[in-house]
């Protein structure tokens, strides 16, 4: 299985820029996708195929990377962005990262 | 508006069976692959199974192969997950998702608890 490694948690202040990383144990081409999940809700697609913004997602969110290293950037961060962010690869059998919990100071 | 509405969850004893359903609307169901993704309490997301747009191909994670069966009825725009020989580690919220390399729409989820 392709293992995706994410930092467990980050804390930032509103208005700042934050980068959330995801490292794959093997190359996944550009087949990396990002989701936001707020408590008690289903996940929501933010970015697909590394850098494409999903429909209705604010332009504050962006994605970059290829191969094994990928980044989700939020700039500027807003209070409503408090959530857990998951990466997912679909180059091999679908796997997800463990998630990065974003908290606001 | 795309809607995915799961049903059929609840409490079940280990070794027993349960069938989940997902009613889809707001898009042409027969044009899309579909999948089930689950999330154990306070844990991360785990892909469970995928079915192609026409039902001809199915894929499963190793831990559910031989126990779970994904299927679909395109005439009813409904996705199913038949779960047999359930184990405590199958306890999770199960999400119905539309899949196109990524999961672009998710249902609200249905809880399955496997316990005696």
Interface residues (C-beta under 8 A of the other chain):
Chain A: X31 X33 X35 X42 X43 X44 X45 X48 X49 X54 X86 X88 X90 X93 X94 X95 X96 X97 X98 X99
Chain B: X35 X44 X45 X46 X47 X50 X59 X61 X95 X101 X102 X103 X104 X105 X106 X107 X108 X109
